[in-house]
Amino acid sequence: YEDIGDEFKNKIVYYESSRGCPFSCKFCLSSTIKGVRYFPIDRVKKDILNLIKSGVRQVKFVDRTFNANKEYSMEIMKYIIKLNPENINFHFEVTAHLIDDETLEFLKTPKEGLFQFEIGVQSTNPITIDSIGRVTDFEKLKDVTKQIKNNKNIHQHLDLIAGLPYEDYSSFKKSFNDVYSIKPEKLQ
């Protein structure tokens, strides 16, 4: 354990365990660099332990797609659960269509409030999705987010982007209503 003092006590810390993204969405700066580079898992675990011991209130993993590598992301989440920290929340930006049945079963296990997911929907307009090079499956996203919601243990933020190509007021309203119907804890 490396004492990092109380500089971050009760604060939000932004943390990256990887850089890059496996996708090529045209609106995202991360798509300009191909591939994903991961920090060594032992380093990530050490950093997590240090942040917990320093009294951080929230760790926001800002990896573009935290769950791009299932084995890696699962190891991190299992490690956090094993540590069983109190008064801290871990925020992950995940891609819903990459969450399989095994991961859904695992996501029943974290205690309430330990994890929080941010899921980028961006738009439900198929023409917009195609024009921005977004890889998504809204029906699967809807199913996955509803299953997670039913567990009542993981807070979910679903994101939309206004002003994407081929998006107008009417199509954005439809995207908003599509996402709103899922009833996420937060729609951004």
Stockholm file with secondary structure:
# STOCKHOLM 1.0

chainA/1-188         YEDIGDEFKNKIVYYESSRGCPFSCKFCLSSTIKGVRYFPIDRVKKDILNLIKSGVRQVKFVDRTFNANKEYSMEIMKYIIKLNPENINFHFEVTAHLIDDETLEFLKTPKEGLFQFEIGVQSTNPITIDSIGRVTDFEKLKDVTKQIKNNKNIHQHLDLIAGLPYEDYSSFKKSFNDVYSIKPEKLQ
#=GR chainA/1-188 SS CCCCTTTTTTCEEEECSEEEESCCCTTCGGGGSBEEEECCHHHHHHHHHHHHHTTCSEEEECCTTGGGSHHHHHHHHHHHHHHCCSSCEEEEEECGGGCCHHHHHHTTSSCTTSEEEEEEEECCCHHHHHHTTCCCCHHHHHHHHHHHHHHTSSEEEEEECTTCTTCCHHHHHHHHHHHHTTCCSEEC
#=GC SS_cons         CCCCTTTTTTCEEEECSEEEESCCCTTCGGGGSBEEEECCHHHHHHHHHHHHHTTCSEEEECCTTGGGSHHHHHHHHHHHHHHCCSSCEEEEEECGGGCCHHHHHHTTSSCTTSEEEEEEEECCCHHHHHHTTCCCCHHHHHHHHHHHHHHTSSEEEEEECTTCTTCCHHHHHHHHHHHHTTCCSEEC
//
